[in-house]
Amino acid sequence: MTKRVFSGIQPSGIPTLGNYFGALRSWKAMQDEYDCVYSVVDLHALTQRFDPDVLRSRTRYLYALLLAAGIDAKKSAVFVQSHVPQHCELTWILNCYTMFGELSRMTQFKDKSQKQPENINAGLFDYPVLMAADILLYDSDAVPVGQDQKQHVEIARDIAERFNSVYGGIFIIPQPMIPKIGGKVLSLLDPSRKMDKSDPLPGAYLSLADSPDEIMKKCKRAVTDSGAEVRFDPVGKPGVSNLIGIYALCTGKTTQDVEKEFEGKGYGVFKPAVGEAVNAVLDPIRRDVDVYLSDGSQLDALMREGALRAKAVAEKTLTRVRRAVGLAESAHV
Ligand code: TYM
């Protein structure tokens, strides 16, 4: 049987080059080999405060962006999370098989609690359980994500194993799939942190919606070091090494090839070359996203079709789960 893949992306900002190389590029590549289910996870985004109109339009934008990045809605089931209410029901059930202690240890919960001390809501705490529900509902074998989501996939495995140990083989145990290069693209202004679409400093990330000029400016202003050598040394030269990684990802070259190409040339030549390489990757995405957004009714139809496909699978899993835990089933509508 073809293996199933699930992954999701939050409409909490415009995706960055980190999202692209950490996740979206693998999502696209996996479509030929796997049965893929991809979601714009708008319920997860409610753990932060957004203007409702901004969240709604960003969800549509993100859906169009997935298509522009090469996700084929005919091959893969592509849907908006809140269109498939089974995610919420399974979350509640799984909550009862998840321990307070294990959620307290999640590094993302600790980070976000620091970032939004005025809004440490229960959703933020429960975020990994909704994510486990996303994954487990689709009997997913593999979950392509960036490095920062590894812990969340691991807790989904723990919850599934705990549930299976009580009720038998209800869930498939999913594997995280993290790209070797691209699994953690770093901030351009602080290479000790990941490139993050919610970063308050726009200069820290390369957004997939940035204009060619903006991309070039941000690359030129990226933090490097007082040296001049284009050498891959993530510990000693984290800023330059991050740019070498980005250039390598954009051009398909190895980091050694990049070092050779820029030997003796200095940052003044290297940084604009990075900007050009990024723009070459983003040009077709920027163009196609506008095409998808310009046909609103086609976008609606694709969202509906994706949600129906996802729902059919999700409901089957949920029926299995309801039966297993002993929920009354006869009048389910
Ligand atoms: P999100 O929306 O923050 O990011 C989407 C994907 O992009 C990856 N990513 C990165 N990869 C490399 N370098 C970076 N700087 C970088 N920043 C982000 C993330 O690892 C992710 O794969 N909780 C998830 C969304 C989610 C999900 C799921 C993922 C909800 N349910 C089920 C997988 C399975 C999130 O916030 O991703």
Residues whose N, C-alpha, C, O or C-beta is under 5 A from the ligand:
A	BS01	TYM	F6 S7 G8 I9 Q10 G18 N19 G22 A23 V41 M131 D134 I135 V143 P144 V145 G146 Q147 D148 Q149 G182 G183 K184 V185 L186 K194 M195
